[in-house]
């Protein structure tokens, strides 16, 4: 219980710092900055916890005392942080499903005509923001009238392709 408690406390501190940073200034490369904030905050606070372990008790839970406990806290924090990163990426831009559901919801009980849905799901909303995100995150670049993947983009695309192949997922979204 001690491991989970301190992992979550350190995550909450890192998450709070992330929220404050986003209120002050929304970074251009959000995921990279989020990772830097989360892990820098975590390691600084973990070190401070280690320095004050003999005198720091929170909600009657004593801090970890052994190296293995600190390793477990690090692994638990990393798992929670990566779970948050995956969810953050999913919420960072509107997914087609969210756009469709929102468009249907806006019609109240009148329903949504397929022609209106086609007007809602345009390249301006679905494709261009995602291509711009790839460029911003340095996974792709534009040369002339064509887009190319960087090494980082190739690595990520191969990772996704292997993942899809591993689970025998069909092509498409």
ABEGO torsion letter per residue (X at the ends): XAAAAAAAAAAAAAAAAAAAAAAABBBABAAAAAAAAAAAAAAAAAAAAAAAAAABBBGGBBBBABAAAAAAAAAAAAAAAAAAAAAAAAAABBBAAAAAAAAAAAAEAAEBBAAAAAAABBAAAAAAAAAAAAAAAGABBBBEABBBBBAAAAAAAAAAAAAAAAAGBBBEX
